[in-house]
Amino acid sequence: MKRFSSWFTIMIALFILCTVFTSKAQSQDMGTVQVVEGTICTDVADRICINSSTRFTAPVDTLFCFTKVVGAQNNTHVTHVWYFGETERARVGLDVRSGSWRTNSSKIIQPHELGDWHVDVLGEDGQLLMVIPFEVHL
């Protein structure tokens, strides 16, 4: 009976340790992903944002949302959600394949879409990582 009690105690201790380390590792993977740079621009060349601004004069044709994501422990993804006012206009999923990753999405802006815009950058579980506001005007 004493041998069974010792074995049982060891198994419980191992189970608790595995549970604690697994949940800690998962929270580090999810909790450390951050957007350290987010901007709207007219072009992206060689992984660099060109003509970034918060105000664009129409017609602009296509705008790009450029983000730099850091802290990913494993391959993950972010989503750029483009809003005109409060109306969602586009949703683009983007891979993040290293601990420091630059990525971008683009949106064609119609000539009549004047006013306030913003892009929400969402993490893998839909958590809001950054809001990037901008305006298109005459």
C-alpha positions in Angstrom: 0.0 0.0 0.0 2.9 2.4 0.8 4.5 1.7 -2.6 1.1 2.5 -4.3 0.8 5.7 -2.3 4.3 6.9 -3.3 3.7 6.0 -7.0 0.3 7.8 -6.9 1.9 11.0 -5.4 4.6 11.0 -8.0 2.1 10.6 -10.8 0.0 13.5 -9.5 3.1 15.7 -9.2 4.1 15.0 -12.8 0.6 15.7 -14.0 0.5 19.1 -12.3 4.0 20.0 -13.6 3.0 19.0 -17.2 -0.2 21.0 -16.9 1.5 24.1 -15.6 4.4 24.1 -18.2 2.0 23.4 -21.1 -0.4 26.2 -20.2 2.6 28.6 -19.6 4.1 27.8 -23.0 0.8 28.3 -24.7 0.2 31.7 -23.0 3.7 32.8 -24.0 3.1 31.9 -27.6 -0.2 33.9 -27.7 0.7 36.7 -25.3 3.9 37.9 -26.9 2.7 38.6 -30.4 2.7 42.4 -31.0 2.4 44.8 -33.8 5.3 47.2 -33.4 4.8 49.1 -36.7 1.6 49.7 -38.6 1.0 52.3 -41.3 -1.0 53.0 -44.4 1.0 53.8 -47.6 0.7 54.1 -51.4 3.2 51.3 -52.1 5.5 48.7 -50.6 8.9 48.0 -52.2 11.6 45.7 -50.8 9.5 45.2 -47.6 9.5 49.0 -47.0 6.4 51.2 -46.9 6.5 54.0 -49.5 4.6 57.3 -49.0 3.0 56.5 -45.6 0.5 59.0 -44.2 -2.7 59.3 -42.3 -4.3 61.5 -45.0 -4.6 60.7 -48.6 -6.0 62.9 -51.5 -8.5 61.1 -53.8 -8.2 59.5 -56.2 -5.7 57.1 -54.5 -6.5 53.8 -56.4 -4.8 51.3 -54.0 -3.6 51.7 -50.5 -1.5 49.3 -48.5 -1.6 48.4 -44.8 2.0 47.6 -43.7 2.7 45.9 -40.4 5.7 44.6 -38.5 4.8 41.8 -36.1 7.2 40.6 -33.4 7.2 38.0 -30.7 5.7 35.0 -32.5 7.1 31.7 -31.1 5.6 29.6 -33.8 4.1 30.2 -37.2 0.9 32.1 -36.7 -1.2 34.7 -38.6 -2.7 38.1 -38.3 -5.7 39.6 -40.1 -6.0 43.1 -41.6 -9.7 44.2 -41.4 -10.3 47.3 -43.6 -13.2 49.6 -42.5 -14.7 52.5 -44.3 -16.4 54.4 -41.4 -17.8 51.5 -39.4 -18.5 49.2 -42.4 -16.1 46.3 -43.0 -14.8 46.5 -46.6 -12.1 43.8 -46.6 -10.6 41.0 -44.4 -7.2 39.7 -45.3 -5.4 36.8 -43.5 -1.6 37.0 -43.5 1.0 34.5 -42.4 3.6 35.3 -39.7 6.5 32.9 -40.1 9.1 34.2 -37.7 9.7 36.2 -34.5 10.0 39.4 -36.6 7.9 39.5 -39.7 6.8 42.3 -42.0 3.6 41.8 -44.0 1.1 43.9 -45.9 -2.4 43.9 -47.5 -3.9 46.2 -50.1 -7.3 47.7 -50.7 -8.6 49.4 -53.8 -10.2 52.7 -52.7 -13.1 53.7 -54.9 -13.2 57.5 -55.9 -16.5 58.0 -53.9 -15.1 56.4 -50.7 -14.1 59.7 -49.1 -13.9 60.0 -45.3 -12.6 58.1 -42.3 -11.1 54.7 -42.7 -9.2 52.4 -40.3 -7.6 49.0 -40.4 -7.9 46.7 -37.4 -5.0 44.3 -37.0 -6.2 41.1 -35.3 -4.1 38.3 -33.8 -4.7 34.6 -34.4 -7.5 34.3 -31.8 -9.2 37.5 -33.0 -7.6 39.8 -30.4 -7.2 43.4 -31.4 -3.5 44.1 -31.7 -3.6 47.6 -33.3 -5.9 50.1 -35.0 -4.5 52.2 -37.9 -6.7 55.1 -38.7 -6.5 57.2 -41.9 -8.5 59.5 -44.1 -9.2 59.8 -47.8 -10.3 63.4 -48.8 -10.6 65.6 -51.9 
